[in-house]
Amino acid sequence: MIEALERQKATDGDPDEILTVEQAAKVLKVSYSHMLRLLNGQVPNMPRIRCIRAGRTLRVRRGALMEWMREVEDRSAEPESAW
C-alpha cells in the first residue's frame, strides 16, 4: 500500500517541477550512476532523457521524465526489429 502511494506521488505532480538527479533516480528506482548514464545517453537501446544543464549541474523536469517513460513503454510494445 505504501509503495503504491509513493509510486503515485512520483508520477503525479507538477510536470514543470525540477528534480535533481537523485530525485529522478528515485522516481525510476535506479541508482544515481545509472540515472547519469540515462541522462548522458550512454545506455544502449535506450533513448536519452532530456535534462537541463547549468554548467556541470543536471536537473530533470518531471514532465520530461514522464514523457521518457511513456516513450520507453511504447517502444517495448513494438517488435524488437523496430529498434
C-alpha positions, 0 to 999 in steps of 0.5 A: 500500500505504501509503495503504491502511494509513493509510486503515485506521488512520483508520477503525479505532480507538477510536470514543470517541477525540477528534480535533481538527479537523485530525485529522478533516480528515485522516481525510476528506482535506479541508482544515481550512476545509472540515472547519469548514464540515462541522462548522458545517453550512454545506455544502449537501446535506450533513448536519452532523457532530456535534462537541463544543464547549468554548467556541470549541474543536471536537473530533470523536469518531471514532465520530461521524465514522464514523457521518457517513460511513456516513450520507453513503454511504447517502444517495448510494445513494438517488435524488437526489429523496430529498434 
